[in-house]
Amino acid sequence: MPYQSWSVSRPRPRTNVGLWLQAVFLRQHARRDELRDTLNRGVDGWNYDEPAVVQAVFETVMRRLFGRDRDDQAIAEFAGKVRAVMDGEPEVDQGTAEALIQTALGDPGADAGINPGQRYVLQALLAGCGVFIMGITDEATVNEIIAEGERVAFEQGWKPPLARVPAARRRLFGRVGPQGGQGWPPPWRTGLPVYTRNAADFDRIDGLRVVPVTLPQQAPG
């Protein structure tokens, strides 16, 4: 079996909230519920950094769904469908949903007075419904949407908690040394490729892809 080299390629979610949104968009319900426990670093309370990612992702999805030109009738129909489908779990106020969408499409005053918690829940819900209605089911497109939202949030100065990589994979990437020391710099910082016979070792590491390569056979010594 040839070795495989990993290199930077398509974007992937980098944050806890980004991975949670990924599970929501891909309708991975068990994984979604599991990842919910990682939000706000897994403790009770609230932060504004993760909602900033949700808002940026929501705006990206709404622009894909409706385009740049607002169509009030289309927005009302979409919000009404979401309200009907959810059937009160959670409660979706159609006027509030429409206001959030209007703001995402360029009307900055439309969502005045909506409290942060309600905004957070509805934006995530509406974004998930928008992805579903557009028929987006492939992970690559979902990752692209979420990574764009994360990029916007980081550029705005927010600091949503980054997703943790399991220790075994951190060790492969040099973040953990053999005896728990600092280890070596990650290969993408040195420009060196990483070779492995087991592609699963690197599964779901953000921003990486596998490239099969065939190494020359070593002449017998």
N, C-alpha and C positions, 0 to 999 in steps of 0.2 A: 504494500500500500504506500503511495507516495506521501511525503510529508506535506503539510499544508501551512501556508504563510498567511498571517493576518495583517490587514492594513486598514487604515481609516477609509470609510466609505459612507454609506447612507447614515443619516442621523438616527439616533434612538433617544428615548426619554432618559434623562439623567437624574431626575429628582423623584422623591417618594410620591409626590402628587402626580407627577408625569406618568409613572408606572401605574398608579391607580386609575388615571384617566385612560390609559391604554387598555386596561382590563375592562373598564366601562364600555369603551368604544367597540372592543372586540367581543363584547357580551360574554366575557369569561366570569361568570357570576361568583363562583367559589373563590377565584383568585382576587376578584374585586373586593369581596368581603374580608379576605385575609389582609390585603394591602391597606384597607381602611385603618387598621390598627397602627400603621406606620405614619399616618398623617399627624402633624404637629409633634413630630418625633415620638409618637406613641404615648403621649401623656395628655391628660385632660387640659383644656384651655384653648387658646386661640392665637393664631398669628396672622399677619396680613401678607406674608410672603407667598404662601401657597395659594390663597385666593387670587393673588396677582397673576399666577400662572393660569389658573382656571379662567380668569377673565380674558387673558390674551388668547388662549386656545378657543374660548367661546367666540371671540370676535373673528378669529380666523375661520371658524366653521360657518358662522353666519354670513360672512362675505362670500364664501364658496357657495352657500346655499341660495342666497338672494342676489348676489352680484352687488355692485357698488350703488346702483340706483334703487332707492327704496320703493317698494310696492306695498302700500298699506294693506290692501286687500289680501295679498299673498301672506303677509306677516300675520294678519288676524286669523287666516285659515290655518296656518301652521301652529300658532299658539293655541287655537281651539282644539286642534287634533291632539296636541300634547296633553292638554287639560282633560280631554275625554279619555285618552288612553290610560293616564295615570289614575283616574277615578278616585282622586282624593288621597292617594298614597304615593308621594306626598301631595299635599294640597297645592294646586297650581292656580294662582290668580291670573286670569287671562290678561287683564290690563297691565299687571306688573310684568308678565312675560313679554308682552308687546313693547313695553317701555324699554326693557333691557335690550331687545333686538334693535329697536330704533336707535338706541345709543351706540350699539356696536356698528351700526351702518352709517354713523356720522352725525347723529343728533345728540350732542353732549348733555343737553338739559332734560332729556326725556325720562331719565331714571332717577330724578331727584327724589329724595325721601325714602328710598328703598334701603332697609337696614342691611349691614354687611352679611349677616348670617343668611338672610333670605336671598340676597344677591348671589352668594356662593353656591347655595343649593340649586337655585334655579338656573344659573349659568351652566353648571355641570350637567344638569338634567337636559336643558335645551340643546347643549352641544352634542350630547349623546344621541338625542332624537334626530338632530340634524345629520349626523354621520349616518345613522340608520336609514333615514329617508333618501339620502344621496346614494345609498347602496355601497358605501365604502366598507369593505370587509377584509381587505388585505392589510397585513401588518405594516408593510412598508409605507403606505399612504398615511395610515394612522400615526406612525412614528414621525413622519414628516410634519404633520399638523401639530403634534404635541411638541416636538423639538423647536418648531418655530415659535410657539407660545412661550416655551422656556427661554428662548433667546431674547424675546421681547422683554420678558420680566427681568431677566438679569441685566439687560441694557438699561432698564429703567431704575436700576439700583436695588431691586428686591433680592433677597437671599434665601430662596426656598431650600430646605435641607436636601442634600444630595443623597441619592440611593446608595446604600452600602453594598459593596461587592463581597461575597462570601470569602472567608479567610483563605480557603484553598485556592481560589482564583486570584486573590491578591498576591499570594505567594508565587504563583506562576508569572505574574506581571512584575515581580520584584518589589512590591510594596511592603512585604514582610520578609525579613531575612530568615535564614535557616534556623536560628535560635531565637527568633522573635525580635531581632534587631531591625534597624531601619531598612536593610536590604539595598537593592540596586535601583537606579532610576528606571522608570517604565520605558519600554522599548520605543514607544512613539515619541518620547522626548530625546532619544539618542539617534533616531532615524534608522534603527536596526529592525529587521523583520523578526518575527517570532515563529519558530517551527514547532510543530507538534504532530504526533500520529493520532491524537485523540481530539477531534474538533469539539467534542462536547465540553472539554475543559474550559473553552472560551465562550460557550453558549451564552447569549444575551448580554455580553459585555458591550456597553453602548459605543456606537461609532466604529465598530470593527466588522470586517467580513473575512470569510475564508477564501483563499485562492489556491486551488490545487496546483502543485508544481512537482515535476519529476526531477529528482536529483541524479546526477551521473553515478553510475555504479562504480564503487571503489575496486580498483584492480587488486587481485589477491596478492598479498605480500610475500 
